[in-house]
Amino acid sequence: MRVLESSVKNGKLTAQQDETDIFIYRGYQFPFTKILITNVGNAFIGCIQMMDIYQHTSNQKYRFFSYGDAMLLEKNNDL
């Protein structure tokens, strides 16, 4: 994620050979990435939305395991 976000110049992904100084914390604004497949996505969609997902999965009795599971998260700018 850090590599993708730091490789964006003028809204376009460009090939680069460099280091990144991007650190992704809660509240980070993602200018390029819109979808992420991960097993942890708080920084991407926000803590409240992540807790809503966990509550839904708990209510539906979904199971999450720490190895090999992932979820698709899509950023919704309308929220």
C-alpha positions in Angstrom: 0.0 0.0 0.0 2.8 2.4 0.9 4.6 1.6 -2.4 1.4 2.2 -4.4 0.5 5.5 -2.7 4.1 6.9 -3.0 4.3 5.9 -6.7 1.4 8.3 -7.6 2.4 11.5 -9.4 -0.4 13.9 -10.7 -3.0 11.2 -10.1 -1.3 8.5 -12.1 0.7 5.5 -11.0 4.3 5.8 -12.3 7.3 3.5 -12.2 9.9 4.7 -9.7 13.1 3.6 -8.0 13.1 5.4 -4.6 12.3 5.1 -0.9 8.9 6.1 0.6 8.3 8.2 3.6 4.6 7.5 3.8 3.3 6.1 7.0 -0.3 5.0 7.1 -2.2 5.6 10.3 -5.9 6.0 11.1 -7.2 9.0 9.2 -4.7 8.8 6.4 -6.2 10.0 3.1 -5.6 7.6 0.3 -5.3 9.6 -2.9 -5.0 6.6 -5.3 -6.1 3.3 -3.8 -9.8 2.6 -3.8 -9.9 -1.1 -3.0 -7.8 -3.3 -0.7 -7.7 -7.0 0.0 -6.4 -7.4 3.6 -7.1 -9.1 6.9 -6.7 -5.7 8.7 -8.1 -2.5 7.2 -8.7 0.1 10.0 -6.5 2.7 8.3 -8.1 2.2 5.0 -11.8 2.4 5.8 -11.7 3.8 9.4 -12.2 2.3 12.8 -15.9 2.9 13.0 -16.6 1.1 9.7 -14.3 -1.7 10.6 -16.1 -2.2 14.0 -19.4 -2.2 12.1 -18.0 -5.0 9.8 -16.9 -7.0 12.8 -20.3 -6.5 14.5 -22.0 -7.7 11.4 -19.8 -10.8 11.0 -20.3 -11.6 14.7 -24.1 -11.3 14.3 -24.0 -13.6 11.3 -21.6 -16.0 13.1 -18.9 -15.6 10.4 -15.5 -16.9 11.4 -12.2 -15.1 11.1 -8.9 -16.9 11.4 -5.5 -15.2 11.7 -3.9 -17.2 8.8 -5.0 -17.0 5.2 -8.3 -15.1 5.6 -8.8 -11.8 3.9 -11.6 -9.4 3.1 -12.2 -7.0 0.2 -12.6 -3.4 1.4 -13.8 -0.7 -1.0 -13.5 3.0 0.0 -16.7 4.9 -0.2 -16.1 8.6 -0.5 -19.8 9.3 0.0 -19.7 8.5 3.7 
